[in-house]
Amino acid sequence: MQTGTIYTLTDPRDDRIRYVGQTTKTTTERLAGHLAYPTNPAMRVWIHALALQGLTPRITAIATPPVDRLSTEEEKQIAAHHQAGHRIFNSPHYHRNLSDLYLPPKAAEVTRAANLPPTQQIDKYAHALYGRLAAERTAGLKSTARTVLGVAVNAPILALLLVWATLNVRSVRVLCFIGLAFFGLWEVGFDHLLREEVLPHLPLQEVLDFWHEYLKRPMTNLGWIFLGMHLIFALGAYLEVDAAARASDREAKPGDGSVLTSSEVAAAAAAALDGALPKQVDKTSPKN
């Protein structure tokens, strides 16, 4: 039985899946077809932008259904990727994602995130939360009021992530796990056993007295200071992301000083590339 291939095209700059397609050829041949005959204006802009950086999309086979079910499986995979939140450039979904073509891509370091030092993790979190907000503000797509609101909403989330990155120590995680395990045992019905057999052998009263007498007030104050500093740092982190977005915008701004929004640039570039290709290309270009 002859089979075909369902594949994805991934942006090598940020590891985002941008297209889902089908072919009865090898994936290398199909990728060459995409480079020669992009399937829609958004794909032309995307592939052209990668080419300017010396890059090409990464093609990955994800399924090999029989040829008679190839189109059905392709539609199923396109719908599944769209519903999963992938901002793909398949028609008609690319109309919603034009701004992605000229917003700064986020660095793809997902697989290394767990091994990054805290300072780099914090920078990664800040760009993940504030990157699009800063880019849209720089492009004139968001007002100052909406930007301030977005920063205010995201700052507590970033603060919690900063706390986690700071306290991401094995001993702290072990203590948290023990506490959760103890609470779980209590909740599922082992409370009687714990009261009768475990708690009487623990010096809980002495620990509580020592806590209330010497540690409660200073530790509480230190905790609030700790959280407050992280919240202030989270608010300030937007300034660095915003500065990076403005620097990127200055590099992309036309030489005559005119300013276009990212959607306008994407639409203009798509129209220009669309008009530059012979009209018969779209009619005769092979899909497979």
C-alpha positions as MATLAB code, in Angstrom:
seq = 'MQTGTIYTLTDPRDDRIRYVGQTTKTTTERLAGHLAYPTNPAMRVWIHALALQGLTPRITAIATPPVDRLSTEEEKQIAAHHQAGHRIFNSPHYHRNLSDLYLPPKAAEVTRAANLPPTQQIDKYAHALYGRLAAERTAGLKSTARTVLGVAVNAPILALLLVWATLNVRSVRVLCFIGLAFFGLWEVGFDHLLREEVLPHLPLQEVLDFWHEYLKRPMTNLGWIFLGMHLIFALGAYLEVDAAARASDREAKPGDGSVLTSSEVAAAAAAALDGALPKQVDKTSPKN';
ca = [
       0.000    0.000    0.000;
       1.406    3.364   -1.029;
       1.762    5.865    1.791;
       2.315    9.589    1.973;
       3.763   11.868    4.628;
       2.235   14.472    6.904;
       4.931   16.945    7.945;
       5.467   20.152    9.867;
       7.665   23.149    9.093;
       9.336   24.678   12.145;
      10.991   28.071   12.557;
      14.636   27.346   13.538;
      14.821   30.666   15.441;
      12.244   29.834   18.091;
      11.250   26.174   17.471;
       7.634   27.126   16.704;
       5.639   24.976   14.282;
       4.469   27.262   11.479;
       2.995   24.957    8.843;
       1.422   21.511    8.468;
       1.342   19.851    5.064;
       1.243   16.617    3.072;
       3.406   15.064    0.366;
       3.961   11.840   -1.536;
       7.589   12.808   -2.165;
      10.538   12.819    0.220;
      10.545   15.531    2.860;
      13.683   17.024    1.314;
      11.962   17.355   -2.070;
       8.862   18.869   -0.462;
      10.946   21.412    1.468;
      12.625   22.399   -1.805;
       9.156   22.885   -3.280;
       8.181   25.199   -0.431;
      11.346   27.259   -0.913;
      10.648   27.599   -4.647;
       6.858   27.998   -4.509;
       5.577   29.209   -1.095;
       1.917   28.277   -0.732;
       0.518   31.653    0.408;
       1.672   35.247    1.063;
       2.442   34.649    4.739;
       4.627   31.665    3.835;
       6.463   33.818    1.277;
       7.214   36.481    3.892;
       8.289   33.906    6.482;
      10.555   31.939    4.145;
      12.017   35.160    2.726;
      12.751   36.475    6.248;
      14.531   33.228    7.121;
      16.512   33.344    3.871;
      17.777   36.848    4.714;
      19.302   35.313    7.864;
      20.713   32.325    5.987;
      18.112   29.967    7.463;
      15.475   27.564    6.137;
      12.461   25.962    7.830;
      13.015   22.624    9.527;
      10.798   19.876    8.098;
       9.690   16.965   10.292;
       7.559   13.962    9.318;
       4.812   13.350   11.885;
       2.621   10.687   10.210;
       2.632    8.339    7.210;
      -1.002    7.544    6.324;
      -2.139    5.741    3.145;
      -2.346    7.993    0.104;
      -6.132    7.744   -0.056;
      -6.353    9.173    3.489;
      -3.609   11.757    3.070;
      -5.843   14.812    2.619;
      -8.132   13.775    5.478;
      -5.187   13.303    7.826;
      -3.676   16.627    6.749;
      -6.904   18.482    7.585;
      -7.078   16.653   10.915;
      -3.500   17.618   11.795;
      -3.987   21.254   10.742;
      -7.075   21.511   12.962;
      -5.303   19.782   15.857;
      -2.270   22.080   15.667;
      -4.485   25.161   15.447;
      -6.545   24.069   18.459;
      -3.363   23.317   20.393;
      -2.339   26.965   20.064;
       0.258   26.718   17.284;
       0.235   29.964   15.285;
       0.462   28.275   11.903;
       0.628   29.882    8.469;
      -1.754   27.431    6.799;
      -4.699   29.032    5.051;
      -6.972   30.458    6.420;
      -5.263   30.641    9.821;
      -2.350   32.812    8.668;
      -4.587   35.899    8.496;
      -4.715   35.919   12.314;
      -0.956   35.534   12.675;
       0.479   38.175   10.323;
       1.938   40.168   13.220;
       4.154   37.182   14.115;
       6.101   37.694   10.908;
       7.735   40.901   12.147;
       7.639   40.606   15.930;
      11.037   39.687   17.409;
      11.279   35.879   17.736;
      11.893   34.522   21.210;
      15.038   32.473   21.749;
      14.379   28.745   21.727;
      16.078   27.355   24.832;
      13.253   25.264   26.277;
      15.316   22.118   26.600;
      18.118   23.952   28.453;
      15.906   26.026   30.749;
      16.240   23.669   33.712;
      20.040   23.958   33.605;
      20.238   27.734   33.276;
      21.581   29.743   36.210;
      18.930   31.810   38.062;
      19.862   35.092   36.328;
      19.374   33.588   32.860;
      16.152   31.865   33.951;
      14.829   35.220   35.185;
      15.706   36.854   31.859;
      13.967   34.019   30.006;
      10.824   34.364   32.139;
      10.758   38.147   31.644;
      11.010   37.894   27.864;
       8.385   35.132   27.781;
       5.881   37.251   29.739;
       6.702   40.725   28.446;
       8.189   40.117   24.980;
       5.018   40.337   22.909;
       3.634   43.144   25.080;
       6.772   45.260   24.569;
       6.903   44.515   20.830;
       3.256   45.495   20.329;
       3.764   48.651   22.402;
       6.822   49.580   20.303;
       4.900   48.890   17.083;
       2.088   51.181   18.241;
      -0.460   48.372   18.612;
      -1.010   48.937   22.351;
      -1.757   52.134   24.244;
       0.180   53.171   27.336;
      -2.808   52.332   29.549;
      -3.126   48.800   28.150;
       0.619   48.289   28.444;
       0.615   49.370   32.101;
      -2.327   47.045   32.759;
      -0.539   44.146   31.069;
       2.627   44.735   33.100;
       0.596   44.976   36.331;
      -1.151   41.677   35.583;
       2.030   39.814   34.601;
       4.318   41.206   37.313;
       2.950   39.012   40.168;
       3.304   35.942   37.924;
       6.895   36.860   37.139;
       7.554   37.557   40.825;
       6.395   34.034   41.728;
       8.585   32.592   38.973;
      11.523   34.579   40.333;
      10.862   33.217   43.815;
      10.785   29.701   42.412;
      14.038   30.251   40.492;
      15.683   31.673   43.620;
      14.488   28.860   45.875;
      14.984   26.096   43.331;
      17.264   24.226   45.717;
      17.095   20.494   46.394;
      16.698   20.896   50.169;
      13.777   23.327   49.731;
      12.053   21.013   47.286;
      12.495   18.060   49.658;
      10.935   20.010   52.541;
       8.006   21.058   50.342;
       7.490   17.469   49.247;
       7.523   16.215   52.841;
       5.005   18.889   53.841;
       2.692   18.005   50.941;
       2.998   14.285   51.713;
       2.137   14.891   55.377;
      -0.871   17.017   54.411;
      -2.008   14.394   51.898;
      -1.868   11.603   54.473;
      -3.850   13.755   56.887;
      -6.540   14.529   54.310;
      -7.095   10.979   53.030;
      -7.906    9.604   56.499;
      -4.638    8.914   58.306;
      -5.248   11.819   60.691;
      -6.187    9.484   63.584;
      -2.972    7.478   63.158;
      -0.931   10.656   62.950;
      -2.563   12.111   66.072;
      -2.155    8.934   68.140;
       1.197    7.538   67.001;
       3.224   10.259   65.292;
       2.490   13.658   66.809;
       3.025   12.601   70.474;
       6.628   11.695   69.623;
       7.417   15.051   68.006;
       8.425   18.104   70.092;
       5.827   20.245   68.364;
       4.940   22.409   71.339;
       8.574   23.326   71.992;
       9.045   24.173   68.309;
       5.895   26.300   68.265;
       6.908   28.155   71.439;
      10.368   28.867   70.012;
       8.808   30.069   66.732;
       6.356   32.459   68.401;
       8.941   33.794   70.835;
      11.934   34.393   68.581;
      11.228   33.800   64.886;
       7.647   34.659   63.891;
       7.934   38.450   63.609;
      11.423   38.702   62.001;
      10.762   35.836   59.570;
       7.407   37.316   58.559;
       9.012   40.701   57.941;
      11.813   39.125   55.930;
       9.264   37.170   53.908;
       7.320   40.315   52.970;
      10.548   42.120   52.107;
      11.638   39.155   49.993;
       8.331   39.068   48.076;
       8.239   42.864   47.735;
      11.736   42.985   46.258;
      10.847   40.296   43.743;
       7.680   42.161   42.755;
       9.638   45.389   42.245;
      12.238   43.486   40.248;
       9.474   41.917   38.145;
       8.025   45.349   37.368;
      11.475   46.668   36.490;
      12.210   43.692   34.255;
       9.726   45.077   31.718;
      12.018   48.067   31.148;
      14.819   45.801   29.912;
      12.464   43.892   27.622;
      11.002   47.166   26.333;
      14.491   48.526   25.628;
      15.335   45.377   23.654;
      12.101   45.713   21.657;
      12.843   49.373   20.866;
      16.388   48.515   19.759;
      15.004   45.799   17.482;
      12.430   48.240   16.120;
      15.119   50.846   15.326;
      17.072   48.239   13.356;
      13.962   47.301   11.368;
      12.755   50.894   10.768;
      12.974   52.201    7.167;
      15.772   54.608    6.279;
      13.372   57.477    5.534;
      12.228   57.480    9.153;
       8.665   56.402    8.431;
       7.041   54.118   10.982;
       4.757   51.218   10.109;
       3.028   48.800   12.429;
       4.101   45.168   12.276;
       0.808   44.135   10.667;
       1.204   46.829    7.988;
       4.764   45.723    7.256;
       3.690   42.076    7.020;
       0.763   42.889    4.752;
       2.859   45.152    2.508;
       5.656   42.597    2.243;
       3.185   39.814    1.486;
       1.528   41.899   -1.230;
       4.892   42.860   -2.737;
       6.147   39.292   -2.817;
       2.809   38.072   -4.142;
       2.959   40.569   -7.000;
       6.596   39.830   -7.776;
       5.865   36.199   -8.668;
       4.197   35.261  -11.969;
       0.463   34.724  -11.532;
       0.607   31.254  -13.049;
       2.928   30.094  -10.267;
       0.046   29.889   -7.787;
      -2.063   27.940  -10.267;
       0.533   25.450  -11.406;
       2.803   25.090   -8.376;
       2.752   21.515   -7.100;
       1.165   20.894   -3.706;
       2.915   17.550   -3.201;
];
